[in-house]
Amino acid sequence: MSDPLENTTTPEALQLANFLTYRMARVQAKLNAQGARLLREVAGLTLTQWRIIFLVARADDTRSSEITRAFEIDKGLLSRNLKTLIADGLIKSRTDETDHRAHNLTLTDEGRRLFEETLPHMQKRQAGLRTALTEQELTTFQTALNKLESALDTEPGT
C-alpha cells in the first residue's frame, strides 16, 4: 500500500500533504507516541498524567478549571486522571476555603519527587526535537502556531 502523502496522481487539491490539519495530526500522533513511551518507561505515567502534574507543579497550587483552560482537556478526561493521580498519592486535592465548589490541587511530596525526576527526561526530549530546526525555523514555527491558535480562537468553524 502506498503512502497517501506520496500519491502524485491525485489533483493538487486532494493530496493529503496539502491539508494542514492532516499533517499536524500526523506529527501530533508521532509526538504523543514518543512522549507516552518515554513517560511509561521513566515514570509509569501517561502523557495526560504528566501534563497534569506539570501544570500543577508549575502553578504550585491550582484548580482543575485552570488546568482545563491551560491544557484544553475534556473535563471528564481530566477528572478521571486526577482521581488516579490522587489515589496514587501524587496530587492532593482540598476544598477551596472561599469557594466550596472548587478544589485546589497541589503536588504531594511523592508527586514533586516524580516531577523533578521526570522533568530532565522531558526537557532532553524537547531539546532533541528542537535540533531538527534552526533558530529561525523555530521562531517562524512558533509564530505560525500562535497565528493558527489565534485564528481558531477568534473564528470557530472556519
Backbone bond lengths (Angstrom), bond angles and torsions (degrees), N, CA, C in turn:
res aa  C-N    CA-C-N  psi(-1)  N-CA   C-N-CA  omega(-1)  CA-C   N-CA-C  phi
1 M - - - 1.456 - - 1.523 108.35 -
2 S 1.294 117.76 133.15 1.455 121.32 -177.05 1.529 110.90 -84.48
3 D 1.309 114.18 157.56 1.456 121.42 177.40 1.527 108.53 -74.30
4 P 1.347 118.63 124.93 1.468 120.37 -178.84 1.526 112.70 -61.11
5 L 1.333 117.65 -21.54 1.458 119.83 178.20 1.521 111.59 -73.52
6 E 1.324 116.67 -21.12 1.460 120.91 -177.10 1.524 112.88 -95.50
7 N 1.313 118.13 -3.28 1.460 121.54 -177.06 1.529 109.70 -72.53
8 T 1.313 115.87 107.94 1.468 120.11 -178.82 1.523 111.87 -98.53
9 T 1.334 117.43 3.02 1.468 119.61 -179.08 1.518 112.52 -88.03
10 T 1.326 117.67 -13.52 1.457 119.63 178.99 1.520 109.53 -84.84
11 P 1.317 116.48 154.50 1.467 118.72 176.95 1.532 110.45 -58.79
12 E 1.287 116.33 149.14 1.468 122.86 -178.40 1.528 112.45 -46.94
13 A 1.309 117.13 -43.55 1.465 121.55 -176.34 1.521 113.24 -67.86
14 L 1.332 117.75 -18.74 1.460 120.76 -177.76 1.527 113.37 -102.19
15 Q 1.294 119.32 0.28 1.456 121.12 179.34 1.529 109.05 -76.60
16 L 1.336 115.40 127.00 1.454 119.90 -178.07 1.516 112.70 -59.12
17 A 1.319 117.40 -30.89 1.462 120.46 179.49 1.523 112.02 -60.17
18 N 1.316 117.72 -19.72 1.457 121.33 179.87 1.527 112.61 -89.60
19 F 1.315 117.87 -6.05 1.457 121.93 178.51 1.524 108.60 -91.91
20 L 1.308 115.87 107.33 1.457 121.74 -177.94 1.523 111.77 -55.52
21 T 1.315 116.52 -42.90 1.464 119.93 -178.63 1.526 111.92 -63.51
22 Y 1.328 116.78 -37.45 1.465 120.77 178.40 1.525 110.41 -65.06
23 R 1.320 116.33 -47.09 1.459 120.30 -179.00 1.529 111.17 -63.07
24 M 1.328 116.62 -42.12 1.465 120.25 179.20 1.526 110.75 -65.47
25 A 1.321 117.47 -38.35 1.459 121.29 178.65 1.525 110.91 -64.63
26 R 1.328 116.97 -39.91 1.473 120.63 177.45 1.525 111.16 -62.28
27 V 1.318 116.34 -46.71 1.467 120.43 179.75 1.524 109.62 -64.53
28 Q 1.330 117.68 -43.77 1.459 121.39 179.79 1.524 111.40 -61.24
29 A 1.328 117.65 -41.12 1.466 120.87 178.62 1.528 110.61 -62.25
30 K 1.313 116.90 -41.30 1.468 120.58 178.69 1.522 111.19 -67.61
31 L 1.332 117.07 -41.62 1.460 120.75 177.13 1.519 111.24 -62.71
32 N 1.329 116.80 -43.62 1.465 120.62 179.60 1.524 111.48 -63.23
33 A 1.325 117.24 -42.53 1.461 120.74 179.79 1.525 110.59 -63.62
34 Q 1.318 116.61 -44.26 1.465 121.01 179.05 1.531 110.80 -63.23
35 G 1.327 116.83 -48.35 1.460 121.41 180.00 1.518 112.44 -63.13
36 A 1.317 116.62 -41.98 1.471 120.97 179.68 1.526 111.26 -62.90
37 R 1.321 115.76 -42.31 1.468 120.43 179.10 1.535 110.70 -63.07
38 L 1.309 116.74 -46.01 1.462 121.52 179.59 1.526 111.38 -61.66
39 L 1.314 117.12 -47.71 1.467 120.91 -178.11 1.525 112.15 -66.42
40 R 1.326 116.53 -36.50 1.466 120.19 177.44 1.523 109.75 -62.32
41 E 1.334 116.18 -44.78 1.461 121.06 -178.00 1.524 112.53 -70.33
42 V 1.319 117.45 -41.35 1.466 121.94 -173.33 1.527 112.14 -83.05
43 A 1.325 117.34 -40.02 1.460 119.23 -170.09 1.519 114.96 -133.11
44 G 1.325 118.57 -5.10 1.460 120.10 -177.27 1.513 112.77 69.25
45 L 1.334 116.83 26.03 1.465 122.18 -178.78 1.522 110.71 -109.62
46 T 1.324 114.83 158.26 1.464 119.65 169.30 1.523 107.35 -88.28
47 L 1.309 115.81 166.18 1.460 120.52 177.91 1.528 110.79 -62.63
48 T 1.308 117.15 -40.42 1.471 120.89 178.39 1.521 110.62 -62.90
49 Q 1.342 117.01 -43.89 1.461 120.22 179.18 1.526 111.02 -62.17
50 W 1.351 116.18 -41.51 1.465 119.40 178.49 1.524 111.08 -61.64
51 R 1.319 117.17 -43.36 1.461 120.25 -178.90 1.523 111.25 -63.49
52 I 1.317 116.70 -38.83 1.469 120.54 177.26 1.520 109.79 -65.18
53 I 1.324 117.08 -47.35 1.467 121.00 179.03 1.525 109.76 -59.65
54 F 1.328 117.28 -42.85 1.456 121.60 179.45 1.523 110.84 -59.66
55 L 1.330 117.16 -47.70 1.459 120.74 -178.51 1.524 112.27 -65.98
56 V 1.326 116.83 -38.35 1.469 119.92 177.34 1.529 109.53 -67.50
57 A 1.323 117.53 -41.59 1.468 120.92 179.03 1.519 110.94 -63.64
58 R 1.322 116.42 -42.37 1.461 121.26 -178.75 1.518 111.28 -63.49
59 A 1.323 116.92 -40.47 1.464 121.43 -177.55 1.527 111.55 -84.08
60 D 1.311 116.53 -25.52 1.466 125.46 -177.68 1.525 112.44 73.34
61 D 1.302 118.18 -34.70 1.465 122.82 176.97 1.524 105.44 -154.34
62 T 1.323 116.80 113.34 1.455 119.95 -173.94 1.520 110.30 -144.11
63 R 1.311 115.69 174.04 1.463 122.25 176.71 1.518 109.12 -111.19
64 S 1.328 115.54 157.26 1.462 119.18 178.83 1.528 111.32 -62.16
65 S 1.336 117.79 -32.43 1.472 120.38 178.57 1.529 110.80 -63.39
66 E 1.317 117.63 -34.97 1.465 121.07 177.91 1.529 110.40 -69.90
67 I 1.320 117.35 -36.14 1.463 121.13 177.24 1.526 109.42 -67.23
68 T 1.325 116.88 -41.89 1.467 121.29 178.40 1.519 110.24 -57.50
69 R 1.321 116.75 -45.05 1.470 120.73 179.60 1.527 111.85 -66.95
70 A 1.315 117.73 -47.08 1.468 121.62 -176.06 1.522 111.90 -67.89
71 F 1.319 116.36 -38.05 1.460 123.42 -173.49 1.524 111.83 -93.35
72 E 1.357 115.75 -18.18 1.473 121.46 -174.21 1.524 110.14 53.03
73 I 1.321 114.92 50.40 1.456 122.90 -177.53 1.528 109.69 -106.52
74 D 1.310 116.14 147.85 1.453 122.19 175.05 1.534 109.03 -60.93
75 K 1.334 116.45 135.24 1.471 120.57 -177.52 1.526 112.49 -59.31
76 G 1.340 116.79 -37.76 1.460 120.36 179.06 1.525 111.96 -66.31
77 L 1.328 116.24 -42.78 1.465 120.71 177.91 1.521 110.35 -63.70
78 L 1.323 116.83 -41.42 1.457 120.86 177.48 1.526 110.23 -62.79
79 S 1.313 116.88 -46.35 1.458 121.44 -178.62 1.531 111.60 -59.51
80 R 1.340 116.90 -46.03 1.471 120.35 179.29 1.518 111.46 -61.98
81 N 1.324 116.81 -42.43 1.461 120.23 -179.34 1.522 111.48 -70.58
82 L 1.326 117.46 -37.76 1.460 120.10 176.57 1.525 111.05 -62.45
83 K 1.320 116.89 -41.80 1.474 119.96 178.44 1.518 110.72 -58.43
84 T 1.328 116.66 -42.45 1.461 121.11 178.85 1.523 110.56 -65.20
85 L 1.324 116.92 -46.67 1.466 120.77 -178.35 1.524 111.88 -65.17
86 I 1.327 116.83 -35.16 1.460 121.14 176.73 1.527 109.59 -70.09
87 A 1.330 117.24 -45.42 1.469 121.17 178.81 1.530 111.98 -62.61
88 D 1.338 116.23 -33.04 1.465 120.94 178.78 1.525 112.49 -80.59
89 G 1.321 116.34 -1.64 1.459 120.24 176.98 1.515 114.58 76.26
90 L 1.336 117.03 25.67 1.464 120.42 -178.46 1.532 112.49 -100.63
91 I 1.330 115.80 -27.76 1.466 121.67 178.84 1.522 108.42 -129.10
92 K 1.320 114.58 142.84 1.464 121.25 176.99 1.523 108.06 -111.83
93 S 1.328 115.93 135.81 1.458 121.93 178.92 1.520 108.49 -118.27
94 R 1.325 115.39 132.48 1.461 119.31 176.12 1.522 108.96 -138.02
95 T 1.311 116.22 146.94 1.461 121.76 -179.85 1.520 109.74 -64.31
96 D 1.323 115.32 134.89 1.460 120.90 178.88 1.526 108.95 -66.70
97 E 1.324 116.14 137.66 1.461 120.93 -177.00 1.525 113.29 -69.19
98 T 1.339 117.13 -30.23 1.468 119.88 -177.37 1.523 113.14 -96.34
99 D 1.334 117.19 -26.92 1.463 122.00 179.05 1.521 107.58 -130.25
100 H 1.307 116.25 98.34 1.474 121.19 -173.23 1.523 113.30 -68.16
101 R 1.333 117.37 -9.78 1.465 119.90 175.03 1.521 111.48 -80.37
102 A 1.319 116.33 -23.11 1.474 121.66 -175.74 1.522 110.87 -94.39
103 H 1.323 114.58 154.47 1.465 121.33 176.92 1.517 109.36 -124.11
104 N 1.326 115.15 131.55 1.457 120.77 176.79 1.520 108.69 -89.75
105 L 1.324 115.56 138.29 1.459 121.83 -176.85 1.518 109.90 -115.88
106 T 1.315 115.90 134.13 1.463 122.59 174.55 1.524 107.95 -138.69
107 L 1.322 114.81 158.77 1.467 118.86 174.51 1.516 109.13 -78.72
108 T 1.311 115.66 143.27 1.461 120.20 170.38 1.529 107.15 -78.71
109 D 1.319 117.00 175.24 1.466 120.03 176.54 1.527 110.18 -59.43
110 E 1.329 116.69 -40.60 1.472 120.92 178.77 1.529 110.42 -67.42
111 G 1.316 117.27 -39.28 1.456 120.87 176.91 1.516 111.26 -63.95
112 R 1.320 117.28 -41.24 1.471 121.81 178.09 1.525 109.88 -64.39
113 R 1.338 117.03 -42.78 1.463 121.25 179.35 1.527 110.21 -61.66
114 L 1.325 116.88 -46.09 1.458 121.25 179.76 1.532 110.95 -63.61
115 F 1.320 116.38 -41.81 1.460 120.94 177.49 1.531 110.58 -59.78
116 E 1.317 116.77 -49.85 1.465 120.93 -177.66 1.531 112.07 -66.45
117 E 1.311 116.25 -30.06 1.467 120.71 177.56 1.531 111.25 -74.99
118 T 1.302 116.99 -34.64 1.461 122.65 -175.35 1.528 112.87 -86.58
119 L 1.320 117.17 -32.82 1.463 121.64 -175.58 1.529 113.59 -52.55
120 P 1.328 120.61 -45.82 1.472 119.07 179.77 1.528 113.27 -60.05
121 H 1.317 118.05 -33.96 1.464 121.55 177.37 1.528 110.69 -66.26
122 M 1.325 115.86 -41.03 1.460 120.06 -179.44 1.537 110.67 -72.54
123 Q 1.331 116.91 -35.17 1.460 120.01 176.08 1.528 110.69 -66.34
124 K 1.317 116.29 -39.03 1.466 120.59 177.36 1.531 109.71 -63.18
125 R 1.315 116.78 -40.48 1.465 120.96 177.05 1.521 110.67 -60.78
126 Q 1.337 116.30 -46.13 1.460 120.24 178.76 1.527 111.19 -60.71
127 A 1.316 116.49 -43.04 1.469 120.65 179.16 1.529 110.31 -62.33
128 G 1.319 117.09 -39.89 1.457 121.10 178.12 1.519 112.00 -63.46
129 L 1.315 116.54 -40.82 1.464 120.67 178.01 1.524 110.76 -65.60
130 R 1.314 116.23 -38.57 1.462 120.71 -178.51 1.533 111.93 -66.31
131 T 1.330 117.86 -24.70 1.464 119.74 -179.14 1.524 112.13 -67.74
132 A 1.322 117.08 -16.35 1.473 120.40 178.62 1.524 111.79 -75.11
133 L 1.335 116.64 -13.00 1.462 121.24 -176.80 1.522 110.65 -125.00
134 T 1.323 115.97 146.72 1.459 119.96 171.54 1.528 107.69 -74.53
135 E 1.320 116.80 168.23 1.465 120.22 177.58 1.531 110.81 -59.78
136 Q 1.317 116.20 -40.68 1.469 120.20 179.39 1.530 110.60 -65.27
137 E 1.334 116.51 -42.97 1.471 119.84 178.34 1.522 110.85 -64.17
138 L 1.321 116.77 -39.59 1.469 120.65 178.88 1.526 110.39 -63.59
139 T 1.315 116.80 -43.63 1.468 120.79 177.96 1.527 110.72 -62.74
140 T 1.317 116.66 -44.63 1.469 121.32 178.71 1.523 110.29 -63.13
141 F 1.320 116.66 -42.43 1.466 121.56 179.33 1.530 110.69 -61.94
142 Q 1.333 116.73 -46.52 1.473 120.44 178.91 1.535 110.44 -61.51
143 T 1.320 116.57 -41.67 1.469 120.63 178.35 1.529 110.54 -62.26
144 A 1.332 116.22 -44.59 1.468 120.28 179.28 1.528 111.00 -62.99
145 L 1.325 117.48 -43.27 1.471 120.28 177.99 1.522 111.12 -62.18
146 N 1.323 116.89 -42.48 1.472 120.76 178.22 1.524 110.99 -60.43
147 K 1.343 116.50 -42.20 1.465 120.46 179.76 1.528 111.01 -65.83
148 L 1.328 116.68 -43.38 1.471 119.97 178.78 1.524 111.29 -63.13
149 E 1.325 116.18 -44.69 1.465 119.53 -179.47 1.529 110.59 -64.09
150 S 1.310 116.54 -41.55 1.467 120.67 178.11 1.534 110.45 -63.42
151 A 1.318 116.50 -42.77 1.474 120.08 179.00 1.525 110.59 -62.60
152 L 1.304 117.28 -38.91 1.465 120.58 179.73 1.529 111.69 -70.43
153 D 1.328 115.97 -32.98 1.464 119.79 178.37 1.521 112.63 -71.25
154 T 1.335 116.90 -29.63 1.459 119.88 -174.87 1.511 113.83 -101.67
155 E 1.341 117.04 -19.88 1.468 120.39 -177.25 1.526 110.88 -129.82
156 P 1.329 117.10 70.38 1.469 118.24 -179.51 1.524 112.71 -61.99
157 G 1.321 115.11 139.04 1.455 120.28 174.64 1.502 115.42 86.52
158 T 1.318 118.30 -0.41 1.474 118.99 179.29 1.495 110.50 -105.37
